[in-house]
Amino acid sequence: MFSAVSLKSLGGVLVMALLSGIWWHGYTQGVARSTDRCAATISQLREAFAIQEKQRAEQAAQSLHALQQRFARQVAAAHTSERNYLAHVARINAENRQLKRQIDDVTQRWLDEKGQPHAVSCVFTRGFVQHYNAALGVPDANTSGATAAPGGAGNTTRPTASAGEPLRPSPVTQRDILANITANGQQCQVWRAQVNGLLDHIEGLQP
């Protein structure tokens, strides 16, 4: 027969076994729940990360598309500005060639009140030519002992200028003056077209 001590020991063992079983059951359940929660959390984080990455990719694609469209507009604007500039310069050159062909027609003779033609007689003094060249930024011809002339025509070598030299007639003719103005006018129009083309190009670069 079992003694009282043996029964108590057996009861203690049973209680310990029961408590151990309960603890183990709770532990395994807790581990399982923790594992499930961790797995769910990781899954949610992965899903959130995937959504963020997708949004970033979509935003990057939209930004790239916007940049491509802007670049395409800038290239188109640049091409348009270039075409307009070249067409404008070609028009200026054509008009200038026509003007040059008309120089002789308007500088060789003139008609009086009766319609009678007369040869053009127009004298430009050396002082006039020097003043004209100075206004255009041409160096003073007195330093080289030569009289400059518009268009590069009529240059003559002379001795040191005297007091009355500026009032003496120069070899420059009305035709020379008009030819020079025609050439300068062409260059000014080309420069103006370049500036306007540059402004159009800059405007096309704006967003």
Summary of the structure (lengths in Angstrom):
residues: 207
radius of gyration: 49.4
end to end distance: 102.7
largest distance: 167.4
contacts: 479
relative contact order: 0.09
helix: 75%
strand: 6%
